[in-house]
Amino acid sequence: MPKPDALPENGYLKSLPVDKEKLASVAKIKVVIRKRPLNKKEIAKKKEDIISIEGASNFDLTEYVERHEFVFDAVLDEDVSNDEVYRETVEPVVPAIFQRTKATCFAYGQTGIGKTFTMKPLPLKASQDILRLMNHAYKNQGFQLFVSFFEIYGGKLFDLLNDRKKLLMREDGKQKVCIVGLQEYRVNDVEMIRELIEKGNATRNTGTTGANEESSRSHAILQLAIKRLVDGNESKPPRPIGKLSFIDLACSERGADTTNNDKQTRIEGAEINKSLLALKECIRALDNDQTHIPFRGSKLTEVLRDSLLVTLALS
Ligand SMILES: Nc1ncnc2c1ncn2[C@@H]1O[C@H](COP(=O)(O)OP(=O)(O)OP(=O)(O)O)[C@@H](O)[C@H]1O
């Protein structure tokens, strides 16, 4: 995990509520699996639940299925609540964003697996914790919280909090990515954040695929940015400190699920799969500590180039 740049030592850092042990356990990439229950369609078709988690009881299908074992950083069973998902994934990282860390949390998997269901509650819970820290441990330290929400659809960026206004992505000489025109809202209460998240979700591009009636056809990226006043001066623009990005990825579909899709849905699917592959390549390169990370593989990875170092992936 990259060491966050130290903030000026002025005494208060010592009292930061950073749980170093928990944070170290997040490492560079943490992969958490969440098993979802069978859905109505699967129950109607009398499908069997063939995934078992160590320690959990399940049907004994050993006679019929091949056994594969996989190991992850954490595995959450189908009866685990969204609160527990938050505690296992995002919560340990929240204090670190006050120390110049930029982290990303996303859910990955094929359509209908529960990505949106899992991702939706996380930003609000994180905002609650950020505000709590700003109002207590970091009180009067000049920290401010900003929310932005945009989507990437067909390789183009749209502002979900500004009538889907088209946005441009630029890179400066230092390869710092800037999204020109993106509206950032300064927020200081949870209700305001809830409204912004709801507004963004309602504006998002969804459609129906062969496998999910309300399928995400775009990557939706919600960012919680911490900034800090320069010398406590309200009239100067605050300085960016850290960022938490939440991505609800568009669905990846298996070939077998795409047969009933129309032409537009298939074109969307190809674009989506291309960007998911680029994301996978970046994660693999990061995990192998490679010096070259192929961020330019897609708009998605370009946009996230500064935030992909601490990654919490749910599947
Ligand atoms: N853990 C869960 N518990 C209960 N219901 C769930 C769970 N996960 C998913 N679901 C339900 O399954 C359906 C599909 O979930 P969701 O839309 O989140 O999938 P998705 O992976 O985001 O799909 P897509 O990629 O097509 O957008 C939804 O009706 C959702 O409420």
The ligand as a Gaussian input file, in Angstrom:
#p B3LYP/6-31G(d) Opt

LIG

0 1
 N      -27.315000      -9.760000      -1.576000
 C      -28.540000      -9.619000      -2.106000
 N      -29.645000      -9.835000      -1.360000
 C      -30.884000      -9.688000      -1.877000
 N      -31.128000      -9.330000      -3.176000
 C      -30.076000      -9.109000      -3.971000
 C      -28.731000      -9.236000      -3.481000
 N      -27.902000      -8.947000      -4.506000
 C      -28.675000      -8.657000      -5.555000
 N      -29.976000      -8.745000      -5.268000
 C      -31.120000      -8.516000      -6.180000
 O      -30.754000      -9.073000      -7.459000
 C      -31.163000      -8.221000      -8.539000
 C      -29.977000      -7.866000      -9.423000
 O      -29.055000      -7.107000      -8.645000
 P      -28.279000      -5.853000      -9.236000
 O      -29.147000      -5.013000     -10.133000
 O      -27.604000      -5.210000      -8.091000
 O      -27.211000      -6.606000     -10.164000
 P      -26.029000      -5.958000     -11.013000
 O      -24.856000      -6.863000     -10.801000
 O      -25.839000      -4.520000     -10.656000
 O      -26.567000      -6.101000     -12.478000
 P      -26.154000      -5.257000     -13.815000
 O      -24.699000      -5.515000     -14.030000
 O      -27.003000      -5.859000     -14.880000
 O      -26.446000      -3.831000     -13.526000
 C      -31.813000      -6.998000      -7.893000
 O      -33.228000      -7.183000      -7.915000
 C      -31.302000      -7.019000      -6.459000
 O      -32.233000      -6.435000      -5.560000

